[in-house]
Amino acid sequence: MKISQEDRILIKDLYLSKPCGVRRLLHEFPDNGWKVGSIDSLLKRIRKTCTIIQQPRSGRPRSSRM
């Protein structure tokens, strides 16, 4: 399940106010259906860039094949 924009803002505010890990966030919000990997990658992005917005990718996008 993807993390909504409101949830990303909530996670960022919680992490910046009192740094906590993935397991603690999952324990505090068990009904949201977040995955460990998605929360972990979001926290890595927050630590690295202090933002929740994805950075633009460089290079040519892959073409689709049929």
PyMOL Python script that loads the backbone (N, CA, C, O; Angstrom):
from pymol import cmd

cmd.read_pdbstr("""\
ATOM      1  N   MET A   1       0.834  -1.176   0.000  1.00  0.00           N
ATOM      2  CA  MET A   1       0.000   0.000   0.000  1.00  0.00           C
ATOM      3  C   MET A   1       0.881   1.242   0.000  1.00  0.00           C
ATOM      4  O   MET A   1       1.828   1.345   0.780  1.00  0.00           O
ATOM      5  N   LYS A   2       0.565   2.169  -0.869  1.00  0.00           N
ATOM      6  CA  LYS A   2       1.337   3.395  -0.948  1.00  0.00           C
ATOM      7  C   LYS A   2       1.011   4.303   0.228  1.00  0.00           C
ATOM      8  O   LYS A   2      -0.091   4.266   0.777  1.00  0.00           O
ATOM      9  N   ILE A   3       1.968   5.098   0.593  1.00  0.00           N
ATOM     10  CA  ILE A   3       1.794   6.034   1.698  1.00  0.00           C
ATOM     11  C   ILE A   3       1.235   7.332   1.122  1.00  0.00           C
ATOM     12  O   ILE A   3       1.799   7.889   0.180  1.00  0.00           O
ATOM     13  N   SER A   4       0.133   7.810   1.683  1.00  0.00           N
ATOM     14  CA  SER A   4      -0.493   9.031   1.176  1.00  0.00           C
ATOM     15  C   SER A   4       0.356  10.251   1.535  1.00  0.00           C
ATOM     16  O   SER A   4       1.242  10.179   2.387  1.00  0.00           O
ATOM     17  N   GLN A   5       0.073  11.349   0.882  1.00  0.00           N
ATOM     18  CA  GLN A   5       0.823  12.585   1.108  1.00  0.00           C
ATOM     19  C   GLN A   5       0.646  13.073   2.548  1.00  0.00           C
ATOM     20  O   GLN A   5       1.597  13.560   3.160  1.00  0.00           O
ATOM     21  N   GLU A   6      -0.570  12.943   3.089  1.00  0.00           N
ATOM     22  CA  GLU A   6      -0.814  13.362   4.468  1.00  0.00           C
ATOM     23  C   GLU A   6      -0.014  12.507   5.447  1.00  0.00           C
ATOM     24  O   GLU A   6       0.512  13.012   6.439  1.00  0.00           O
ATOM     25  N   ASP A   7       0.072  11.203   5.159  1.00  0.00           N
ATOM     26  CA  ASP A   7       0.847  10.310   6.020  1.00  0.00           C
ATOM     27  C   ASP A   7       2.333  10.627   5.936  1.00  0.00           C
ATOM     28  O   ASP A   7       3.040  10.553   6.941  1.00  0.00           O
ATOM     29  N   ARG A   8       2.811  10.975   4.756  1.00  0.00           N
ATOM     30  CA  ARG A   8       4.226  11.345   4.612  1.00  0.00           C
ATOM     31  C   ARG A   8       4.555  12.578   5.442  1.00  0.00           C
ATOM     32  O   ARG A   8       5.606  12.642   6.080  1.00  0.00           O
ATOM     33  N   ILE A   9       3.653  13.558   5.432  1.00  0.00           N
ATOM     34  CA  ILE A   9       3.858  14.767   6.229  1.00  0.00           C
ATOM     35  C   ILE A   9       3.849  14.431   7.712  1.00  0.00           C
ATOM     36  O   ILE A   9       4.667  14.948   8.473  1.00  0.00           O
ATOM     37  N   LEU A  10       2.925  13.564   8.126  1.00  0.00           N
ATOM     38  CA  LEU A  10       2.849  13.135   9.521  1.00  0.00           C
ATOM     39  C   LEU A  10       4.129  12.428   9.948  1.00  0.00           C
ATOM     40  O   LEU A  10       4.663  12.708  11.021  1.00  0.00           O
ATOM     41  N   ILE A  11       4.623  11.519   9.121  1.00  0.00           N
ATOM     42  CA  ILE A  11       5.843  10.784   9.441  1.00  0.00           C
ATOM     43  C   ILE A  11       7.029  11.731   9.533  1.00  0.00           C
ATOM     44  O   ILE A  11       7.862  11.596  10.430  1.00  0.00           O
ATOM     45  N   LYS A  12       7.115  12.685   8.617  1.00  0.00           N
ATOM     46  CA  LYS A  12       8.223  13.648   8.645  1.00  0.00           C
ATOM     47  C   LYS A  12       8.185  14.483   9.914  1.00  0.00           C
ATOM     48  O   LYS A  12       9.216  14.680  10.556  1.00  0.00           O
ATOM     49  N   ASP A  13       7.002  14.980  10.285  1.00  0.00           N
ATOM     50  CA  ASP A  13       6.894  15.789  11.495  1.00  0.00           C
ATOM     51  C   ASP A  13       7.246  14.993  12.742  1.00  0.00           C
ATOM     52  O   ASP A  13       7.936  15.494  13.631  1.00  0.00           O
ATOM     53  N   LEU A  14       6.768  13.742  12.809  1.00  0.00           N
ATOM     54  CA  LEU A  14       7.095  12.900  13.960  1.00  0.00           C
ATOM     55  C   LEU A  14       8.585  12.597  14.023  1.00  0.00           C
ATOM     56  O   LEU A  14       9.184  12.625  15.098  1.00  0.00           O
ATOM     57  N   TYR A  15       9.179  12.309  12.878  1.00  0.00           N
ATOM     58  CA  TYR A  15      10.600  11.962  12.856  1.00  0.00           C
ATOM     59  C   TYR A  15      11.474  13.159  13.228  1.00  0.00           C
ATOM     60  O   TYR A  15      12.462  13.001  13.946  1.00  0.00           O
ATOM     61  N   LEU A  16      11.123  14.348  12.752  1.00  0.00           N
ATOM     62  CA  LEU A  16      11.940  15.518  13.048  1.00  0.00           C
ATOM     63  C   LEU A  16      11.747  16.000  14.482  1.00  0.00           C
ATOM     64  O   LEU A  16      12.676  16.556  15.068  1.00  0.00           O
ATOM     65  N   SER A  17      10.557  15.799  15.064  1.00  0.00           N
ATOM     66  CA  SER A  17      10.336  16.231  16.439  1.00  0.00           C
ATOM     67  C   SER A  17      10.988  15.282  17.439  1.00  0.00           C
ATOM     68  O   SER A  17      11.631  15.727  18.391  1.00  0.00           O
ATOM     69  N   LYS A  18      10.827  13.989  17.229  1.00  0.00           N
ATOM     70  CA  LYS A  18      11.470  12.989  18.083  1.00  0.00           C
ATOM     71  C   LYS A  18      11.879  11.823  17.204  1.00  0.00           C
ATOM     72  O   LYS A  18      11.044  10.990  16.851  1.00  0.00           O
ATOM     73  N   PRO A  19      13.160  11.753  16.845  1.00  0.00           N
ATOM     74  CA  PRO A  19      13.602  10.698  15.926  1.00  0.00           C
ATOM     75  C   PRO A  19      13.225   9.303  16.421  1.00  0.00           C
ATOM     76  O   PRO A  19      13.563   8.908  17.537  1.00  0.00           O
ATOM     77  N   CYS A  20      12.528   8.579  15.577  1.00  0.00           N
ATOM     78  CA  CYS A  20      12.117   7.227  15.906  1.00  0.00           C
ATOM     79  C   CYS A  20      12.323   6.354  14.672  1.00  0.00           C
ATOM     80  O   CYS A  20      12.476   6.851  13.556  1.00  0.00           O
ATOM     81  N   GLY A  21      12.323   5.064  14.897  1.00  0.00           N
ATOM     82  CA  GLY A  21      12.584   4.126  13.826  1.00  0.00           C
ATOM     83  C   GLY A  21      11.324   3.626  13.160  1.00  0.00           C
ATOM     84  O   GLY A  21      10.212   4.043  13.484  1.00  0.00           O
ATOM     85  N   VAL A  22      11.529   2.724  12.223  1.00  0.00           N
ATOM     86  CA  VAL A  22      10.442   2.153  11.438  1.00  0.00           C
ATOM     87  C   VAL A  22       9.497   1.358  12.324  1.00  0.00           C
ATOM     88  O   VAL A  22       8.279   1.508  12.232  1.00  0.00           O
ATOM     89  N   ARG A  23      10.050   0.522  13.171  1.00  0.00           N
ATOM     90  CA  ARG A  23       9.225  -0.344  14.024  1.00  0.00           C
ATOM     91  C   ARG A  23       8.340   0.464  14.964  1.00  0.00           C
ATOM     92  O   ARG A  23       7.189   0.099  15.202  1.00  0.00           O
ATOM     93  N   ARG A  24       8.863   1.547  15.492  1.00  0.00           N
ATOM     94  CA  ARG A  24       8.062   2.376  16.399  1.00  0.00           C
ATOM     95  C   ARG A  24       6.909   3.038  15.663  1.00  0.00           C
ATOM     96  O   ARG A  24       5.799   3.111  16.190  1.00  0.00           O
ATOM     97  N   LEU A  25       7.160   3.521  14.446  1.00  0.00           N
ATOM     98  CA  LEU A  25       6.085   4.123  13.659  1.00  0.00           C
ATOM     99  C   LEU A  25       5.014   3.099  13.325  1.00  0.00           C
ATOM    100  O   LEU A  25       3.823   3.405  13.381  1.00  0.00           O
ATOM    101  N   LEU A  26       5.426   1.887  12.979  1.00  0.00           N
ATOM    102  CA  LEU A  26       4.459   0.836  12.679  1.00  0.00           C
ATOM    103  C   LEU A  26       3.680   0.432  13.919  1.00  0.00           C
ATOM    104  O   LEU A  26       2.502   0.085  13.828  1.00  0.00           O
ATOM    105  N   HIS A  27       4.328   0.475  15.079  1.00  0.00           N
ATOM    106  CA  HIS A  27       3.650   0.126  16.323  1.00  0.00           C
ATOM    107  C   HIS A  27       2.634   1.199  16.732  1.00  0.00           C
ATOM    108  O   HIS A  27       1.566   0.877  17.253  1.00  0.00           O
ATOM    109  N   GLU A  28       2.967   2.477  16.496  1.00  0.00           N
ATOM    110  CA  GLU A  28       2.070   3.566  16.870  1.00  0.00           C
ATOM    111  C   GLU A  28       0.872   3.679  15.926  1.00  0.00           C
ATOM    112  O   GLU A  28      -0.200   4.116  16.346  1.00  0.00           O
ATOM    113  N   PHE A  29       1.036   3.294  14.663  1.00  0.00           N
ATOM    114  CA  PHE A  29      -0.038   3.391  13.673  1.00  0.00           C
ATOM    115  C   PHE A  29      -0.262   2.034  13.002  1.00  0.00           C
ATOM    116  O   PHE A  29       0.080   1.871  11.830  1.00  0.00           O
ATOM    117  N   PRO A  30      -0.825   1.064  13.711  1.00  0.00           N
ATOM    118  CA  PRO A  30      -0.964  -0.284  13.131  1.00  0.00           C
ATOM    119  C   PRO A  30      -2.068  -0.389  12.077  1.00  0.00           C
ATOM    120  O   PRO A  30      -2.044  -1.314  11.266  1.00  0.00           O
ATOM    121  N   ASP A  31      -3.022   0.521  12.069  1.00  0.00           N
ATOM    122  CA  ASP A  31      -4.171   0.418  11.168  1.00  0.00           C
ATOM    123  C   ASP A  31      -3.941   1.016   9.788  1.00  0.00           C
ATOM    124  O   ASP A  31      -4.809   0.896   8.923  1.00  0.00           O
ATOM    125  N   ASN A  32      -2.810   1.651   9.555  1.00  0.00           N
ATOM    126  CA  ASN A  32      -2.576   2.318   8.280  1.00  0.00           C
ATOM    127  C   ASN A  32      -2.140   1.371   7.173  1.00  0.00           C
ATOM    128  O   ASN A  32      -2.286   1.705   5.997  1.00  0.00           O
ATOM    129  N   GLY A  33      -1.618   0.214   7.505  1.00  0.00           N
ATOM    130  CA  GLY A  33      -1.199  -0.746   6.484  1.00  0.00           C
ATOM    131  C   GLY A  33       0.102  -0.395   5.800  1.00  0.00           C
ATOM    132  O   GLY A  33       0.326  -0.784   4.654  1.00  0.00           O
ATOM    133  N   TRP A  34       0.966   0.337   6.491  1.00  0.00           N
ATOM    134  CA  TRP A  34       2.255   0.691   5.919  1.00  0.00           C
ATOM    135  C   TRP A  34       3.160  -0.519   5.905  1.00  0.00           C
ATOM    136  O   TRP A  34       3.045  -1.397   6.760  1.00  0.00           O
ATOM    137  N   LYS A  35       4.070  -0.572   4.929  1.00  0.00           N
ATOM    138  CA  LYS A  35       5.067  -1.629   4.830  1.00  0.00           C
ATOM    139  C   LYS A  35       6.389  -1.136   5.407  1.00  0.00           C
ATOM    140  O   LYS A  35       6.677   0.060   5.388  1.00  0.00           O
ATOM    141  N   VAL A  36       7.180  -2.057   5.912  1.00  0.00           N
ATOM    142  CA  VAL A  36       8.466  -1.717   6.525  1.00  0.00           C
ATOM    143  C   VAL A  36       9.389  -1.066   5.503  1.00  0.00           C
ATOM    144  O   VAL A  36      10.054  -0.077   5.811  1.00  0.00           O
ATOM    145  N   GLY A  37       9.437  -1.609   4.294  1.00  0.00           N
ATOM    146  CA  GLY A  37      10.331  -1.081   3.263  1.00  0.00           C
ATOM    147  C   GLY A  37       9.975   0.322   2.820  1.00  0.00           C
ATOM    148  O   GLY A  37      10.862   1.142   2.582  1.00  0.00           O
ATOM    149  N   SER A  38       8.684   0.609   2.708  1.00  0.00           N
ATOM    150  CA  SER A  38       8.280   1.945   2.261  1.00  0.00           C
ATOM    151  C   SER A  38       8.563   2.993   3.330  1.00  0.00           C
ATOM    152  O   SER A  38       8.968   4.111   3.011  1.00  0.00           O
ATOM    153  N   ILE A  39       8.352   2.638   4.602  1.00  0.00           N
ATOM    154  CA  ILE A  39       8.667   3.570   5.683  1.00  0.00           C
ATOM    155  C   ILE A  39      10.178   3.769   5.775  1.00  0.00           C
ATOM    156  O   ILE A  39      10.644   4.888   5.992  1.00  0.00           O
ATOM    157  N   ASP A  40      10.937   2.702   5.613  1.00  0.00           N
ATOM    158  CA  ASP A  40      12.388   2.787   5.679  1.00  0.00           C
ATOM    159  C   ASP A  40      12.944   3.680   4.578  1.00  0.00           C
ATOM    160  O   ASP A  40      13.820   4.507   4.833  1.00  0.00           O
ATOM    161  N   SER A  41      12.446   3.521   3.364  1.00  0.00           N
ATOM    162  CA  SER A  41      12.942   4.362   2.266  1.00  0.00           C
ATOM    163  C   SER A  41      12.531   5.822   2.455  1.00  0.00           C
ATOM    164  O   SER A  41      13.282   6.729   2.097  1.00  0.00           O
ATOM    165  N   LEU A  42      11.347   6.049   3.013  1.00  0.00           N
ATOM    166  CA  LEU A  42      10.916   7.426   3.288  1.00  0.00           C
ATOM    167  C   LEU A  42      11.800   8.064   4.355  1.00  0.00           C
ATOM    168  O   LEU A  42      12.181   9.228   4.223  1.00  0.00           O
ATOM    169  N   LEU A  43      12.130   7.318   5.409  1.00  0.00           N
ATOM    170  CA  LEU A  43      13.000   7.858   6.450  1.00  0.00           C
ATOM    171  C   LEU A  43      14.407   8.120   5.926  1.00  0.00           C
ATOM    172  O   LEU A  43      15.042   9.094   6.328  1.00  0.00           O
ATOM    173  N   LYS A  44      14.898   7.269   5.038  1.00  0.00           N
ATOM    174  CA  LYS A  44      16.207   7.508   4.428  1.00  0.00           C
ATOM    175  C   LYS A  44      16.196   8.803   3.617  1.00  0.00           C
ATOM    176  O   LYS A  44      17.146   9.584   3.663  1.00  0.00           O
ATOM    177  N   ARG A  45      15.109   9.021   2.874  1.00  0.00           N
ATOM    178  CA  ARG A  45      14.992  10.252   2.085  1.00  0.00           C
ATOM    179  C   ARG A  45      14.916  11.470   2.999  1.00  0.00           C
ATOM    180  O   ARG A  45      15.501  12.509   2.693  1.00  0.00           O
ATOM    181  N   ILE A  46      14.202  11.354   4.116  1.00  0.00           N
ATOM    182  CA  ILE A  46      14.101  12.473   5.060  1.00  0.00           C
ATOM    183  C   ILE A  46      15.465  12.761   5.677  1.00  0.00           C
ATOM    184  O   ILE A  46      15.844  13.924   5.817  1.00  0.00           O
ATOM    185  N   ARG A  47      16.208  11.718   6.048  1.00  0.00           N
ATOM    186  CA  ARG A  47      17.547  11.921   6.615  1.00  0.00           C
ATOM    187  C   ARG A  47      18.494  12.573   5.625  1.00  0.00           C
ATOM    188  O   ARG A  47      19.303  13.424   5.995  1.00  0.00           O
ATOM    189  N   LYS A  48      18.392  12.169   4.359  1.00  0.00           N
ATOM    190  CA  LYS A  48      19.338  12.637   3.343  1.00  0.00           C
ATOM    191  C   LYS A  48      19.003  14.053   2.864  1.00  0.00           C
ATOM    192  O   LYS A  48      19.897  14.895   2.775  1.00  0.00           O
ATOM    193  N   THR A  49      17.735  14.328   2.557  1.00  0.00           N
ATOM    194  CA  THR A  49      17.376  15.596   1.936  1.00  0.00           C
ATOM    195  C   THR A  49      16.447  16.468   2.760  1.00  0.00           C
ATOM    196  O   THR A  49      16.183  17.610   2.384  1.00  0.00           O
ATOM    197  N   CYS A  50      15.939  15.949   3.890  1.00  0.00           N
ATOM    198  CA  CYS A  50      14.976  16.659   4.749  1.00  0.00           C
ATOM    199  C   CYS A  50      13.700  17.038   3.996  1.00  0.00           C
ATOM    200  O   CYS A  50      13.076  18.053   4.305  1.00  0.00           O
ATOM    201  N   THR A  51      13.314  16.234   3.021  1.00  0.00           N
ATOM    202  CA  THR A  51      12.092  16.485   2.275  1.00  0.00           C
ATOM    203  C   THR A  51      11.397  15.162   1.991  1.00  0.00           C
ATOM    204  O   THR A  51      12.016  14.100   2.058  1.00  0.00           O
ATOM    205  N   ILE A  52      10.105  15.231   1.675  1.00  0.00           N
ATOM    206  CA  ILE A  52       9.354  14.027   1.346  1.00  0.00           C
ATOM    207  C   ILE A  52       9.083  13.927  -0.146  1.00  0.00           C
ATOM    208  O   ILE A  52       8.481  12.961  -0.614  1.00  0.00           O
ATOM    209  N   ILE A  53       9.530  14.925  -0.884  1.00  0.00           N
ATOM    210  CA  ILE A  53       9.292  14.972  -2.329  1.00  0.00           C
ATOM    211  C   ILE A  53      10.374  14.164  -3.043  1.00  0.00           C
ATOM    212  O   ILE A  53      11.555  14.282  -2.718  1.00  0.00           O
ATOM    213  N   GLN A  54       9.974  13.349  -4.010  1.00  0.00           N
ATOM    214  CA  GLN A  54      10.947  12.574  -4.772  1.00  0.00           C
ATOM    215  C   GLN A  54      11.721  13.495  -5.708  1.00  0.00           C
ATOM    216  O   GLN A  54      11.155  14.394  -6.329  1.00  0.00           O
ATOM    217  N   GLN A  55      13.009  13.253  -5.796  1.00  0.00           N
ATOM    218  CA  GLN A  55      13.863  14.044  -6.664  1.00  0.00           C
ATOM    219  C   GLN A  55      13.712  13.562  -8.104  1.00  0.00           C
ATOM    220  O   GLN A  55      13.479  12.375  -8.330  1.00  0.00           O
ATOM    221  N   PRO A  56      13.839  14.464  -9.086  1.00  0.00           N
ATOM    222  CA  PRO A  56      13.732  14.032 -10.474  1.00  0.00           C
ATOM    223  C   PRO A  56      14.882  13.105 -10.852  1.00  0.00           C
ATOM    224  O   PRO A  56      16.017  13.290 -10.414  1.00  0.00           O
ATOM    225  N   ARG A  57      14.577  12.133 -11.650  1.00  0.00           N
ATOM    226  CA  ARG A  57      15.571  11.152 -12.080  1.00  0.00           C
ATOM    227  C   ARG A  57      16.369  11.716 -13.258  1.00  0.00           C
ATOM    228  O   ARG A  57      15.859  12.520 -14.039  1.00  0.00           O
ATOM    229  N   SER A  58      17.599  11.292 -13.371  1.00  0.00           N
ATOM    230  CA  SER A  58      18.403  11.731 -14.496  1.00  0.00           C
ATOM    231  C   SER A  58      18.418  10.645 -15.562  1.00  0.00           C
ATOM    232  O   SER A  58      18.180   9.473 -15.271  1.00  0.00           O
ATOM    233  N   GLY A  59      18.691  11.031 -16.763  1.00  0.00           N
ATOM    234  CA  GLY A  59      18.807  10.062 -17.839  1.00  0.00           C
ATOM    235  C   GLY A  59      17.513   9.855 -18.602  1.00  0.00           C
ATOM    236  O   GLY A  59      16.467  10.419 -18.281  1.00  0.00           O
ATOM    237  N   ARG A  60      17.626   9.041 -19.599  1.00  0.00           N
ATOM    238  CA  ARG A  60      16.509   8.759 -20.471  1.00  0.00           C
ATOM    239  C   ARG A  60      15.631   7.664 -19.843  1.00  0.00           C
ATOM    240  O   ARG A  60      16.153   6.663 -19.353  1.00  0.00           O
ATOM    241  N   PRO A  61      14.307   7.846 -19.854  1.00  0.00           N
ATOM    242  CA  PRO A  61      13.451   6.807 -19.295  1.00  0.00           C
ATOM    243  C   PRO A  61      13.446   5.555 -20.161  1.00  0.00           C
ATOM    244  O   PRO A  61      13.696   5.618 -21.365  1.00  0.00           O
ATOM    245  N   ARG A  62      13.160   4.426 -19.542  1.00  0.00           N
ATOM    246  CA  ARG A  62      13.088   3.172 -20.287  1.00  0.00           C
ATOM    247  C   ARG A  62      11.893   3.197 -21.211  1.00  0.00           C
ATOM    248  O   ARG A  62      10.849   3.762 -20.885  1.00  0.00           O
ATOM    249  N   SER A  63      12.056   2.578 -22.371  1.00  0.00           N
ATOM    250  CA  SER A  63      10.937   2.499 -23.304  1.00  0.00           C
ATOM    251  C   SER A  63      10.112   1.259 -22.970  1.00  0.00           C
ATOM    252  O   SER A  63      10.626   0.285 -22.419  1.00  0.00           O
ATOM    253  N   SER A  64       8.844   1.310 -23.306  1.00  0.00           N
ATOM    254  CA  SER A  64       7.999   0.154 -23.028  1.00  0.00           C
ATOM    255  C   SER A  64       8.064  -0.822 -24.199  1.00  0.00           C
ATOM    256  O   SER A  64       8.227  -0.431 -25.355  1.00  0.00           O
ATOM    257  N   ARG A  65       7.935  -2.080 -23.869  1.00  0.00           N
ATOM    258  CA  ARG A  65       7.975  -3.124 -24.901  1.00  0.00           C
ATOM    259  C   ARG A  65       6.692  -3.912 -24.841  1.00  0.00           C
ATOM    260  O   ARG A  65       6.123  -4.129 -23.772  1.00  0.00           O
ATOM    261  N   MET A  66       6.247  -4.335 -26.002  1.00  0.00           N
ATOM    262  CA  MET A  66       5.034  -5.130 -26.038  1.00  0.00           C
ATOM    263  C   MET A  66       5.317  -6.493 -26.630  1.00  0.00           C
ATOM    264  O   MET A  66       4.409  -7.316 -26.746  1.00  0.00           O
TER     265      MET A  66
END
""", "prot")
cmd.dss("prot")
cmd.show_as("cartoon", "prot")
cmd.util.cbc("prot")
cmd.orient("prot")
